[in-house]
Amino acid sequence: MTCYFIGIIILLISIISLFMPVFSILLGNGNIVKILEFSPVFGQVNFVIDPLSAFFMLIILIMGAISMVYAKGYLKPYIEKGKSINSHIFFFVLLILSMLTVVTCQNAFMFLICWEIMSLSSFFLVIFENENKEILKAGIQYLVFMHISMLFIMAAFIILSIKSGSYDFQSFAVVLQNNPGLSNIVFLLAFVGFGIKAGFVPFHNWLPSAHPAAPSHVSAVMSGVMIKTGIYGILRMLALIQTPSKIMCYTVLIISAITFLYGILYAIGQNDIKKMLAYSSIENIGIIGAGIGIGMLGLCHNNFNIAFIGFAGGILHILNHSIFKELLFFGAGNIYTKTHTRNMELLGGLAKYMPQSAGLFLIGAVAICGLPPFNGFVSEILIYYGMLKGLAIGNFVNFIILMFAFSSLAFVGTMAILCFTKAYSTIFLGTPRSEINAKEECSLSMILPMRVLAIFIVAIGVFPEIIFNKILLKPVLSLINIEHQIKVFHPAEPLLMAVSACTTAFIIFLLIFILLKSKLAKGKITLQNTWGCGYNKPNNRMQYTGSSYASPFLSMLKPLFKKVFDIKKPKNLFPNEGHFKLKIEDIEEAYILHPVLKFDEWFLSKFEKLQNGNLQTYIKYGLIFLAFAIIGSVLL
């Protein structure tokens, strides 16, 4: 555990040294600029902490530290089995530090290096249990997607560096603001590159594989924090452009709407709890993107109110998602630690043995469904409000896209409730569906981080205007490029104050109701068996499974899924054994990625003879290549 404590010390030093400067910048006390001189290749590298960077740094520091505390309890069984965690802790700390450099670096060359360090360190964290071939496969898939992401980002930076003659982001801003046509191309390239990291559809396929493969504290950081670096990249590019075109706005809005619909649909169909949470992250990235799209639409039409409300909702949801998604992944980690399975269909009744995990998971589930009085409700209602405000822009195409996004988001809210009632009831309620079941609660080091996150969820839900004014106001204003400061009210202030008043009143009413009920309730409460339709010997199979709970809804959307059945039919009237299993496959993977990969495998197999292991043959290949290179250079 020595390496673990060294990692904790490094994170503590980072928090102590950076927290006050970061918070000072969020309060509006200027920027911090650190200029470093590197080799002639890099040139001058600026590391800048401005309000946008400071906001992301705050999330990285706090969520990284909380995950590090949780890791102590989660990794304990692995240590007891003799598995070394030294390299794991090293890469975990490296991931946190690399994310901090990504959100502060203002030099394209150095940014790409920091981005690559972040991708490689997270890859090694994903394959922590690399003796498992499926986990290794998921890690390699993740690494491939990250390098595809890198290619698109690099292409955008190459175009800008050629045009500007520099790697500095401020020189990029001059090029982008003076060339509207070029800015569309560069933004599209950057959006694809950063969108792969964030998990926008159709670039999402690595998330449902990598998140279940990684340890839960790593999944929590990757989902709650790391994928937000993709959002940071999009926002940074947008800050350089300042005034986006209609094409950019509509592209972001449409892809975001498709993303949150796609994500929640597939989350409902999952039986693996971490895979369900991964698809839910895709959904929430879509919601964040919708807020950003509304903000971009406001900038495009020079409407301050719409821009402010849209960015306010999107940025607040970045913070909210990082909190409740970490809480939910920690809950999934608690379940896996005590049951050694992620399959919800094998669980049930865990609330009796893990009451704290059950209660805290419930808080996260209510928050992610966007229900009051928790934080998810606040950011989502801001995004709804921004969409309604956006309808005032007199444009038919704008009206159609916003109505599609608004109705889709409302539909997603209903589906999110279905998804998480299925998960919670299947895992924590009812009776155990198999012998795989927990018998005790997790250690304090795993429960305490969840309690802290639950407090954050309630605090933002009850006091959103205070949190917004202290942490989010300056990042939002930096995106709108407002020179003057807002002294009294901003466009989101009345709504946030109304939400705060309503949630406070609701909590007070609830507390009074509970108090009166406890005082007025008299008599002894007796428990009786549920009526069993004339059958008085119920068993654990006489209850809903997660699949049966979601089946009526999913059956209405058959074309959107590829269903894989595993059926063993009974062979006589009194069978000893039989089973029915249903797996929902991602249609993009089933009908696009898998055929492409199979073709690629077939095509490359035709060249297997070239790799014969003969050194002389390889020398011959080298000479042939050298000859072609010389001929080509002479001709050119």
HELIX and SHEET records of a PDB file:
HELIX    1   1 THR A    2  LEU A   26  1                                  25    
HELIX    2   2 PRO A   51  GLU A   80  1                                  30    
HELIX    3   3 ASN A   86  VAL A  102  1                                  17    
HELIX    4   4 ALA A  108  VAL A  126  1                                  19    
HELIX    5   5 LYS A  133  SER A  164  1                                  32    
HELIX    6   6 PHE A  169  ASN A  178  1                                  10    
HELIX    7   7 PRO A  180  ALA A  198  1                                  19    
HELIX    8   8 LEU A  207  ALA A  213  1                                   7    
HELIX    9   9 SER A  216  VAL A  221  1                                   6    
HELIX   10  10 MET A  222  MET A  226  3                                   5    
HELIX   11  11 LYS A  228  ILE A  241  1                                  14    
HELIX   12  12 LYS A  246  ILE A  268  1                                  23    
HELIX   13  13 ILE A  273  CYS A  300  1                                  28    
HELIX   14  14 PHE A  304  THR A  339  1                                  36    
HELIX   15  15 MET A  344  LEU A  346  5                                   3    
HELIX   16  16 LEU A  350  LYS A  352  5                                   3    
HELIX   17  17 PRO A  355  ILE A  368  1                                  14    
HELIX   18  18 ASN A  375  GLY A  390  1                                  16    
HELIX   19  19 PHE A  396  PHE A  428  1                                  33    
HELIX   20  20 LEU A  444  VAL A  462  1                                  19    
HELIX   21  21 PRO A  464  ILE A  467  1                                   4    
HELIX   22  22 PHE A  468  LEU A  472  3                                   5    
HELIX   23  23 LEU A  473  ILE A  480  1                                   8    
HELIX   24  24 GLU A  493  LEU A  520  1                                  28    
HELIX   25  25 GLY A  546  LEU A  554  1                                   9    
HELIX   26  26 SER A  555  LEU A  560  5                                   6    
HELIX   27  27 ILE A  587  GLU A  588  1                                   2    
HELIX   28  28 GLU A  589  LEU A  593  3                                   5    
HELIX   29  29 HIS A  594  SER A  605  1                                  12    
HELIX   30  30 GLU A  608  LEU A  610  5                                   3    
HELIX   31  31 LEU A  615  LEU A  635  1                                  21    
SHEET    1   A 2 ILE A  32  GLU A  37  0                                        
SHEET    2   A 2 GLN A  44  ILE A  49 -1                                        
SHEET    1   B 2 LYS A 562  LYS A 568  0                                        
SHEET    2   B 2 HIS A 579  GLU A 585 -1                                        
END                                                                             
